[in-house]
Amino acid sequence: MSATTAYYFCHLMSSIYIYSPSGVVRDRRTLRRAVRRLQALGYETVLDEAALQKHWRFAGDDQTRLAAVARAAASGADVALITRGGYGISRLLPHLPYKALARAAERGTRFVGFSDFTALQLALLQQKGAVTWAGPALCEGFGALEGVDEVMQACFEDVACGVAEGTGWKLPMADCKAYGARLQGTLAQDALLWGGNLCMVCSLLGTPWWPQLDGGVLFLEDVGEAPYRVERMLAQLLHAGTLAHQQAVVLGQFSGWHAAPYSKEYSLAKVVAWLRRHIKDVPVLTGLPFGHVPTKVLLPVGARVTLEVQGREVLLLWGHLGHTGHTAC
């Protein structure tokens, strides 16, 4: 069997369980479009019985969404994919089925999501050390009218088949100018990768679900937050001692914000420069293709990684994480 044939066979055999642990699905046409696209790629899709529930702004009340998370853990699917983020998982943290989620991840289910899903990912990492995947939600990743981003789709397919072993991107020139030759070679080794949405990361600080991790690679992104608000949240992590104890901090995309007239000159570049002055011994890289944007890679939250810079190429490598599913992959 050729590699191409085996890869396609993996698609035909891969299953995706779709559930709603956070906000209500606001546009059912988008969801249906996204499901059809996944099915056209060869995936078997199962929509959770409560995926389209509505309770206030949530996809069902707390008990409904907890039950949906439990069904996702029990599904045996290759991928458990959230419909969307929004808000709601923070309300569930004391009651999430952590043991069942960890067992499912160990058996080979890849839990994929981002934004509000960051809360579940970091809580599960703190409680059980389980690896989950920062990646698209169903509706925003596969349901857009303009189509599916090719980079995101390729990364998702690799994760679904259990063959994703790393990612990379081109270092912005601003980073090269800031660090010069110092930003070459191995920047982090055997470092635990963690992070996600900056607002959700900060919301866990001081709670029982905060993963107190030193020596890791922390990646961050956000949406709708002006640069000064991004800085305020970074300052919280800085003053808590989190940032200075990482091997590296990697910043993704900070999108969807509009500056007030009096603060237009305070850019994200100024925030990054401010951060670098305060953690001089920790490299701060930018340009990671991840966040509330169409083009995004998938990242294994809780995996051990190596971070390297070769010229302007950044490589984030984690190797084979183990896969108990289909050997054709």
N, C-alpha and C positions, 0 to 999 in steps of 0.2 A: 504493500500500500504506500503510495507517494505521500509526502508531507502535506501537499495540498489536499489530497483526498482525505487523509486522516483529520486535517483541520476542519474540513466541511462535515465529516462524520461526527466530530465533536459537537458542532453546532446542532446537528439533527438530534443529538442525544441529550443536549443540555436543557435543563428546565429552569424557569425563572418564576419565583413566587412573588407576587406584587401585593403590597399591603400599605396601609396608611397609619403610621404611628403619630403623626403631627397634625398639620393643618388640613382643613377640608379641601377636597378636590373641587376647584371652582369651575372648571371647564371640562365637561365629560367628553366633548368632541376631541379635545387634545389628548385625553387619556386613551380613547379608542384609537386615535391615529397612532399613538406611540405603541400600543399593543400590536396593531397590525404590522408595524414596521419590524418589531421584534420577531413576530411570527414569520414574516417574509424572509428574515435572516436565518430561519430554521430552528428557532427556539420554541420549545413547548412552554406556554405561559399559563399560569393559574392566577386568577384574580381573587384575592381574599374576599370572603363574604361580606365584610364590613368596609371594604375599600372606599365606597362612595357614601358612607354615612355622614351625617352632619349634626353637630351639637354646638351651638354658638359658632365660634370660629374654628372648631376642631373637627376632625374626622371621627366623630362619635365621642361619647363621654369617656372619662378616664378608664373605666372598666372595659369598655368596648375596645379601646385602643390597646390596652394591656393584653386582652385576649387575642387581638390581631398579631401582636408581637409574639405571643406564645405559639400561635398557629404557624407563623413564619419559621420559628425555631424548630417546630415539629414537622415541617413540610418535607424535609429531605431534599429540597431543591438544590441545584448547583449554585444559584444566585437568589438571594432574598433582597428585593429591590423596593425601596420606598417610592410612593407615588409623588410626593413632594415634601418640602420642608415646612417652613412657616414658624409655628411655635406649638409646643405641647408636650414634648418629651420631658422637659424639666419637671412637670407635674407628676411624671411616672417614675422618677428615679428611685424612690424608696421601695417600689413594688415590682420592678422589672424582674423577669425570670432569668437572672444572671447565670445560674447553673445550666439551664436548658440552652441558653444562647451560646455559652462557652462549649458545651458538648456538641452543638450543631456546627460551630466553627471548626472544632477539632475533627469532626466527621467529613468536612469538606464543603459546607455551605459558606459561600462568600456573602457576607452582609454588606451591601453597597448603599451609600447615600452620602449626603453632605448637608451643610447649613445646620438646621436644628438637630439633625442626626448626630452631629458632633457630640452632643451631650450623652447619648447612649454609647457611642464609641469609646469615649474617655472613661465613662463610668464602668463599662465592661472591662476595659483595660486595667483600671484600678482594682476592680473586684476580682477578676479572674485571669488577667494577663492574656486575653484572647485577641487575636488579630482580626480586624475588620478592614473594609476598604472604603476610603474616601473617594467618591466618584459621583456620577450623575444621579439625579432622581429621574423617575420614569418620564414625567410630563415635560420637564424642562430639557432633558437630555435627548429624548426620542420623539417628542410630540410637536416640536416647533414647525410652523407652516413652511419656513424656508428650508427645512430638511435637517438631517443629522450631520453634525460635524464629523469629518472623516477621522481626525486624530482621536477624538473621544471614542468613536465607535471602534476603532482598531484596538485601543487600550481596553475597552470593555470586553471585546471578544477574547483578548488574551487572558483577562482575569476569569471570564466565564469558563474558558477551557483549561485553566490552571497552569498556564505557561508564562505568565507575566513575571519577569525577573529583574526589571529595572526600567528607568526612564531617563530622559535627558532634555536639555533645552540650551539655547544660546544665551550666554551671559550678556546682559546689557552693557554698553560701553561705559555707562556711568559707574558701574561696579568695577570695571577694569581701571578706570581713572582713580577711583577711590582707594584701591588696594595695590595696584601695580603688580609686580612679580610676586608679592606675598600671597596672592590668590591663585596659587598653582599647586598641583599635586593633591594629595589626600588631605581633606579638611576634617573629615570625621570617619571613624572606623568602629565597627561593632557598636553603633549608636542606635538606640531605640527611637524609631520614627513616631512622632505623635503631633497632635495639633488639630487644625481644622478651622472652623469659623471663629474669628477672634472674639466676637461678642460672646459666643457660647463657651469658649475656653475661659474667659474672664468670669463668667457666671458661675463656674464651678469652684473657683478659688475659695478656700476656706470651708468647703463642704466635705462630707465623707466620700464624695465621688471624685475628688481632685487627685489625679495621678502625680504624686510628687516625684518627678523624674529629673535626675541630674545626669549630665553627660549625654544627652540625647540630641536629636535633630528635630527642632520644633518648626513646623510649617504653619503659616497663618494666611487667611484671606478674609474678605468681608464685602458686604454690599450695602450701598446707601449710607455709608459713613464718611463724612467729610474728613479731610486730613487731620484736623485738630482733634476730632473724636477718635480717630485711629491712634493718634499719639497718646491720648488720655488713657486708652485701654492698654497700650504698650507700657505706659508709665506704671500702671497698676502691676503688671507682670514684672517690670523692672524693680520696683520698690519691694515687691514680695520676694525678690531674690531668685526668681525663676530664670530670667534671661541670661544672667551672668554665669549660670551653671550648665549651660548647654554647650555642646561641641560646635553647633552652628544654628543660626536662625535663618529660615528660608521664607521669603515673602512671596505669596502668590498675587492674584489680581484683586484690586480694591476698586470695585466698579459701581456704577449706578448712583453716584453722589453729585450734588450740585452745590458749589460754594456760594456762600452769602457774599454780597458785593464787598463788604469790608474785609473779607478774609480770602479773596481770590489769590493773593500773592503767597499764601501759606500752602504750599504744594506738598504732595506726598514725597517728593524728592527731599524737601526740607525735613520731613519727619524721619526719613531714612538716615539722613545725615546726623540728625539729633540722636537717633538710636545708636549709631556707630560710635559717636563720641562717648556714650555712656557704657558701652560694652566693647572696649577696644580689643580685648583678647578673644572675642567671639566673632567670627566672620558673619556678616549679614548679607545674604545673597537675595537678589530680586529676580523677577522675570519668570518665576515658576508658572507654567501654564495650568493653573488650577484656580477655581473660584466660581463665582456666579457669572460665568462667561461660557460661550459655546465650546471653545477649544479648551479641553482640560484632560490631563492625564489622570490615571487612577493610582492611588497611593495606599500601601498597606500600613494602616495605623496599628502600631504595636510590634512591627517587625524590626529586626536588626538590619541596619543599612550601612553602606559605605558611601560617602560623598566625595567626589573627585572633581577637579577642574583641570581640563587639558586645553590650553589655549583659551578659547572662548566657549568651549563645550563643557557643560556641567553634566555630570553623570551621577544619578542616584540609583544605587544598585542594592538589591536585596537577595538575589539568587532564587533558587527554587524553594518555595515555602511548603512543599508537600501537597499532594493531591490524592484524595481517596476515591475520586470519581472515575471517569472513563479513561482507560489506558491509551486510547487512540490519540489523546492529546500529548 
